[in-house]
Amino acid sequence: MAVTLARLASWMSWVSEALKAMADEFERQCGFPPGTNEVRSAEYDDQAAARMLAHVSFTSADLVTFYDSIDG
């Protein structure tokens, strides 16, 4: 199953919702506040690094697509 931008966007949304639910309960369960938890779109430098990885190694196309799209 290939990684697509649409599938990654859906995954980002799902993970972000799950992280929010976990963070909302974290302090009550653990006794201290959570740190920052987020999944966000890759920025230009992240995308450049992902593309460079693809050029210098035998990296899976799906992994490059992931790193080109997600920063976290």
DAZINOR-V696757 format. One record per helix or strand of 3 or more residues. SS is the DSSP state (helix for helix, strand for strand). FROM is the first residue (numbers start at 1). LEN is the number of residues. If there is no record, write none. Layout:
# DAZINOR-V696757
[[SS FROM LEN] [SS FROM LEN]]
This chain:
# DAZINOR-V696757
[[helix 5 26] [helix 44 13] [helix 61 9]]
